[in-house]
Amino acid sequence: MRDFKRKIENKKVIVGVLGLGYVGLPLAREFASAGLNVIGFDIDQQKVRILNSGRSIIKHVPHTQIRQMVKSGLFHATTDMAGLKKADAILICVPTPLTENRDPDMRFVVSSTKTIAKYLRPGQLIVLESTTYPGTTREVMVPILESSGLKAGKDFHLAYSPEREDPGNKDFSTKTIAKVVGGLTKKCCKMACELYETAIVRTVTVSSLEAAEASKILENVYRCVNIAMVNELKIVFDRMGIDIWEVIHAASTKPFGFKAFYPGPGLGGHCIPIDPFYLTWRARQYGMPTRFIELAGEINTSMPHYVITKTIEALNEHKKSLKGSKVLVLGLAYKKDIDDLRESPSIELIELLRKKGAKVDYNDPYIPKTHKQRQHNLKMTSRKLSAKMLAGYDVVLISTDHSDYDYDWIVKNAKLVVDARNATASVRRAGKKVIKA
Ligand SMILES: NC(=O)c1ccc[n+]([C@@H]2O[C@H](COP(=O)([O-])OP(=O)(O)OC[C@H]3O[C@@H](n4cnc5c(N)ncnc54)[C@H](O)[C@@H]3O)[C@@H](O)[C@H]2O)c1
């Protein structure tokens, strides 16, 4: 262990990051910026090729940063997993989605752990960062890693430290967000903290792997439930003629006891719509229901239908039916200013609109065309915005409030706007042209 610390101090430690996506890449960047050698491992050859050529694969990680990392010699990416042997620490950032039955899909965690087991050597530190249910690291990973013949907590070290990445957040980055760490043993926890503290502002230790796993789930359940609450209140207040955004703004002026959450067209992204159901699945094994999560899920998944109803009503006021209408969806990403469309409510909106007979196009400055996803294949390309083209649609539906959009101009040129994000709040003289949804 003293060797490990000395290696870190002398910047001789080699960090392996397994999975170079939205989480793994910024993490690799932080360690490389701290002067450590980082090897990025991924099964996606194209990603590896792009990164090694000094280009980024994520909008909010600029090309210049990747170029600098590669040029400095402190980072390279590879699909050759034999290189895992060289790493002193391996941080696992692979996907943890849901299966079609909404159960945890552990394929990526299992396969990456099997790969590590193949090359595991004494003294290595393995840390799982992927979001998952409490019990994963101990129950899923330990048996696989120990199939190597090495003993966890003795021959090699194991910890769990959840990633808290918030893509596009201008106030916090991977480096400045404290990291929760739980170890299989105290020594495992200490080693993981020593490593993270070279690159990340602060670590917060908890007593077990399970407490660390549960802390991440709590964070995401908290968001999911609170978003569901404001989504429900949005519908209730709308019926009363009250604007939910105005109400939230007023309530936010209370300096204690209130944290603002905002309604929207539904949940999106890799985390909030998915992670709470990891806990639901686990709780079932203990004979426990997770009623808050189920109810929040029910409300949040109904939101795209609410937006469609508001769109139908808005068109109705203009003596038009949705069937046959031309609809432009603005924003495909699941939240503003990012290029990630995983689980985006915009996709669901487009599918629902098409099902009802609307002719749908989209514009998103960060997503020039759609790619095939696990459950969707829209096969669409982003339409270039112009005053003339906006005026050609029966309704413009704002689904993602990217900062780059000029909302005054959009409202001025569109015939009718349905705004699911309150993006047009500051547009003057919007009048009856804008319907909030
Ligand atoms: N995206 C976020 O904002 C965010 C935030 C916090 C936590 N998380 C969690 O972090 C984890 C990773 O999410 P992400 O958004 O970075 O996913 P991602 O899909 O962007 O990246 C995952 C990467 O892992 C690679 N991969 C898959 N299997 C592999 C294997 N066996 N070996 C090596 N590489 C493999 C994929 O090719 C991909 O490049 C998930 O558990 C997620 O819930 C994500």
PDBQT file of the ligand as one rigid body, heavy atoms in Angstrom, charges set to zero:
ROOT
HETATM    1  N1  LIG A 501     -23.988   9.960 -18.611  1.00  0.00    +0.000 N 
HETATM    2  C1  LIG A 501     -24.106  10.484 -17.413  1.00  0.00    +0.000 C 
HETATM    3  O1  LIG A 501     -24.396  11.661 -17.262  1.00  0.00    +0.000 OA
HETATM    4  C2  LIG A 501     -23.860   9.651 -16.151  1.00  0.00    +0.000 A 
HETATM    5  C3  LIG A 501     -23.759  10.335 -14.919  1.00  0.00    +0.000 A 
HETATM    6  C4  LIG A 501     -23.497   9.610 -13.761  1.00  0.00    +0.000 A 
HETATM    7  C5  LIG A 501     -23.370   8.228 -13.845  1.00  0.00    +0.000 A 
HETATM    8  N2  LIG A 501     -23.503   7.578 -15.042  1.00  0.00    +0.000 N 
HETATM    9  C6  LIG A 501     -23.325   6.118 -15.047  1.00  0.00    +0.000 C 
HETATM   10  O2  LIG A 501     -22.032   5.819 -15.576  1.00  0.00    +0.000 OA
HETATM   11  C7  LIG A 501     -22.059   4.610 -16.331  1.00  0.00    +0.000 C 
HETATM   12  C8  LIG A 501     -21.552   4.858 -17.740  1.00  0.00    +0.000 C 
HETATM   13  O3  LIG A 501     -22.426   5.771 -18.394  1.00  0.00    +0.000 OA
HETATM   14  P1  LIG A 501     -22.010   6.584 -19.696  1.00  0.00    +0.000 P 
HETATM   15  O4  LIG A 501     -23.072   7.622 -19.867  1.00  0.00    +0.000 OA
HETATM   16  O5  LIG A 501     -20.599   7.008 -19.630  1.00  0.00    +0.000 OA
HETATM   17  O6  LIG A 501     -22.165   5.447 -20.806  1.00  0.00    +0.000 OA
HETATM   18  P2  LIG A 501     -21.647   5.514 -22.334  1.00  0.00    +0.000 P 
HETATM   19  O7  LIG A 501     -22.527   4.592 -23.095  1.00  0.00    +0.000 OA
HETATM   20  O8  LIG A 501     -21.504   6.929 -22.754  1.00  0.00    +0.000 OA
HETATM   21  O9  LIG A 501     -20.191   4.895 -22.257  1.00  0.00    +0.000 OA
HETATM   22  C9  LIG A 501     -19.925   3.576 -21.928  1.00  0.00    +0.000 C 
HETATM   23  C10 LIG A 501     -18.729   3.090 -22.715  1.00  0.00    +0.000 C 
HETATM   24  O10 LIG A 501     -18.409   1.771 -22.262  1.00  0.00    +0.000 OA
HETATM   25  C11 LIG A 501     -17.981   1.013 -23.386  1.00  0.00    +0.000 C 
HETATM   26  N3  LIG A 501     -18.073  -0.415 -23.047  1.00  0.00    +0.000 N 
HETATM   27  C12 LIG A 501     -19.165  -1.198 -22.971  1.00  0.00    +0.000 A 
HETATM   28  N4  LIG A 501     -18.819  -2.437 -22.593  1.00  0.00    +0.000 NA
HETATM   29  C13 LIG A 501     -17.474  -2.441 -22.426  1.00  0.00    +0.000 A 
HETATM   30  C14 LIG A 501     -16.520  -3.436 -22.044  1.00  0.00    +0.000 A 
HETATM   31  N5  LIG A 501     -16.907  -4.674 -21.751  1.00  0.00    +0.000 N 
HETATM   32  N6  LIG A 501     -15.222  -3.081 -21.982  1.00  0.00    +0.000 NA
HETATM   33  C15 LIG A 501     -14.838  -1.816 -22.283  1.00  0.00    +0.000 A 
HETATM   34  N7  LIG A 501     -15.683  -0.838 -22.643  1.00  0.00    +0.000 NA
HETATM   35  C16 LIG A 501     -16.983  -1.152 -22.719  1.00  0.00    +0.000 A 
HETATM   36  C17 LIG A 501     -18.906   1.472 -24.496  1.00  0.00    +0.000 C 
HETATM   37  O11 LIG A 501     -18.381   1.173 -25.766  1.00  0.00    +0.000 OA
HETATM   38  C18 LIG A 501     -18.984   2.982 -24.214  1.00  0.00    +0.000 C 
HETATM   39  O12 LIG A 501     -17.970   3.688 -24.908  1.00  0.00    +0.000 OA
HETATM   40  C19 LIG A 501     -23.510   4.130 -16.256  1.00  0.00    +0.000 C 
HETATM   41  O13 LIG A 501     -23.637   3.238 -15.193  1.00  0.00    +0.000 OA
HETATM   42  C20 LIG A 501     -24.281   5.391 -15.952  1.00  0.00    +0.000 C 
HETATM   43  O14 LIG A 501     -25.493   5.119 -15.283  1.00  0.00    +0.000 OA
HETATM   44  C21 LIG A 501     -23.721   8.276 -16.199  1.00  0.00    +0.000 A 
ENDROOT
TORSDOF 0
